[in-house]
Amino acid sequence: MNPMTATANKSHDEKSYALHLGLAEQGKLLAVENRHQEALSHYREAMNIAVRQGAPEVFFRHYLGCSLESLERMGAYGEVLDYCDKAIAHYAQHPPAHDIARMDRATIRQREGVIALRMGDTERARQAFAAALREAQTVRARLPLAERLNRWVLTNMRIDARRLEQELDLHEYWTVRADTIDRSRARPLPESPTSSYPNPLFGR
């Protein structure tokens, strides 16, 4: 492929991705203002458009992660755990075929552990963190947050909500932060979004 063709293809890709990227960035702006229900609507529409356009899976995964963060911020822990259960069951039937998928499963188990801690289920948290660390080791990666929280759980350390939030911030658990948003891309939902129905993953 000559350079002109490659440049033209890249420009076309950027334009085709602009809508769902912009909706997701607007969702992030809403999320940092604690307007999570509105943020979820933007993420939902971004996911639907990305799927419809056949965009690379990385976009869907990112928007899904943003959705899970908003649900967690809202205290919808049961919905987040339900997603984790479904994702773990999916990987049990379809083992990860590459390192990206293996790390995805590892971070899902880490999120499961965090939510379990929030709900006071230390045994589930212990199992989830152990699974996350085993999975990360298969790709020679580390999950410092899971390592820290796993040590605390194993030593029966009391982990209050304030201390947990400090660790989450320290290890940049949250991907949706004011300093990571590209405000220049943000765009509001269209008047008639295609995804007026609830997201089947969360029922919202």
Secondary structure as the mmCIF struct_conf table of DSSP 4:
data_model
#
loop_
_struct_conf.conf_type_id
_struct_conf.id
_struct_conf.beg_label_comp_id
_struct_conf.beg_label_asym_id
_struct_conf.beg_label_seq_id
_struct_conf.end_label_comp_id
_struct_conf.end_label_asym_id
_struct_conf.end_label_seq_id
HELX_RH_AL_P HELX_RH_AL_P1 PRO A 3 VAL A 32
TURN_TY1_P TURN_TY1_P1 GLU A 33 ASN A 34
HELX_RH_AL_P HELX_RH_AL_P2 HIS A 36 GLN A 53
TURN_TY1_P TURN_TY1_P2 GLY A 54 GLY A 54
HELX_RH_AL_P HELX_RH_AL_P3 GLU A 57 ARG A 73
TURN_TY1_P TURN_TY1_P3 MET A 74 GLY A 75
HELX_RH_AL_P HELX_RH_AL_P4 TYR A 77 GLN A 93
BEND BEND1 HIS A 94 HIS A 94
BEND BEND2 HIS A 98 HIS A 98
HELX_RH_AL_P HELX_RH_AL_P5 ASP A 99 ARG A 118
TURN_TY1_P TURN_TY1_P4 MET A 119 GLY A 120
HELX_RH_AL_P HELX_RH_AL_P6 THR A 122 THR A 138
TURN_TY1_P TURN_TY1_P5 VAL A 139 ARG A 140
HELX_RH_AL_P HELX_RH_AL_P7 PRO A 144 LEU A 154
TURN_TY1_P TURN_TY1_P6 THR A 155 ASN A 156
HELX_RH_AL_P HELX_RH_AL_P8 ALA A 161 LEU A 170
TURN_TY1_P TURN_TY1_P7 HIS A 171 GLU A 172
BEND BEND3 THR A 175 THR A 175
HELX_RH_3T_P HELX_RH_3T_P1 ALA A 178 THR A 180
HELX_RH_3T_P HELX_RH_3T_P2 ARG A 183 ARG A 185
HELX_LH_PP_P HELX_LH_PP_P1 PRO A 188 PRO A 190
BEND BEND4 GLU A 191 SER A 192
BEND BEND5 THR A 194 THR A 194
BEND BEND6 TYR A 197 TYR A 197
HELX_LH_PP_P HELX_LH_PP_P2 PRO A 198 ASN A 199
TURN_TY1_P TURN_TY1_P8 PRO A 200 GLY A 203
#
